[in-house]
């Protein structure tokens, strides 16, 4: 009996100490709801709609508040002013990558997306330089995208105007562009190796965007001890790692240091240059994860945006008709669209911006962390604190975008019908951690969609009024509902 009393007293003391420590910590941080021991504020967050939960809490606690997702505090930035002040005005201090346990299980802090400190800076700098050398934003990559757009049109013709689910085909096109950049070759859309890889990418995004994955990321002990879809995700990550490793080995055999053909060649040359540096970040393992990051970031986000785009164009045929009229007037039917056309197509440009604003692809982006103790709006945020920026709150600001819940290209047009820029346009996040491939993604969206609309009329098997454009999951990426579409040759 005495042992039971001692145990109860010990546990009580531990709980009281934990509550006292948490309370002391909370006094310095921004305000927020009172957390429960161990689970924090988890039950105050809807895992199926995190963005709406954050908006509701911001109405009570203001644009900068603290949540406990588990036992550790997370500072939330809500609204344009708070996001800009942190990620742009204090960009260096907020440039760390926050904890993402599922990724940490596999990439060990390597690669581009989930790395930190020196490794992140070196990988990002090298990747940007290499992409620019291969023509990101220049003619050479534009040629590759145009070629892939023509291949995409040929695949869509094979549907013969019958209803089809466009998910797979729209994934193949941006994936092939990344393939040509990372390891120089593209795949036929029927290639079995390509099919397997595409299926894994699609599956990963669905799992990462599920409510279960939000639970796993906040309570990482579950990853190791409980069954669930995260097991499949880890298996997929392992498959991708071996896939890229095989590509690296092939490149090592054929490497010509005087004539690099792709990203992997450039990385291997850099590895050779730094082989005597014991602290080098340029290792085979880092190459594998960096190549994987380029694929993950450059394929699924673009293909998901393309799917959402076609769904919205089906839902709003009057918008589609205006875009096609502009294509006929500026480009015509006898040449491929090019990036120079965009500046002469204000309505199409506005539609593309409005699609990205409306779909809110990355509602909370990826988590950040502060790289040092920082005083922010009279609060002290300790080094290592996780920070979440609500991109939804910026893209759906009702002062900048009247009726933000409505799809309206007019949000990006002035009274004369000219394209109107907005400082609130953050679909790729902002600051030091802004998406590495923003330029490529913008190019692909314009060239793929204008090429499709140049060659096809879009038809829905169901009444457009009955189409639902609400995302079916938005934990990580906003995933559109499944739908059927007919591509009718013009």
PyMOL commands that set and color helices and strands:
alter all, ss='L'
color gray80, all
select helices_A, chain A and resi 2-26+42-44+50-61+80-89+101-107+117-133+139-157+167-183+192-208+211-218+221-225+229-254+263-273+284-315+317-330+339-344+346-359+391-395+409-412+431-433+438-455+464-466
alter helices_A, ss='H'
color red, helices_A
select strands_A, chain A and resi 64-68+73-78+96-97+368-369+374-376+379-381+386-390+456-459+486-489
alter strands_A, ss='S'
color yellow, strands_A
deselect
rebuild
show_as cartoon
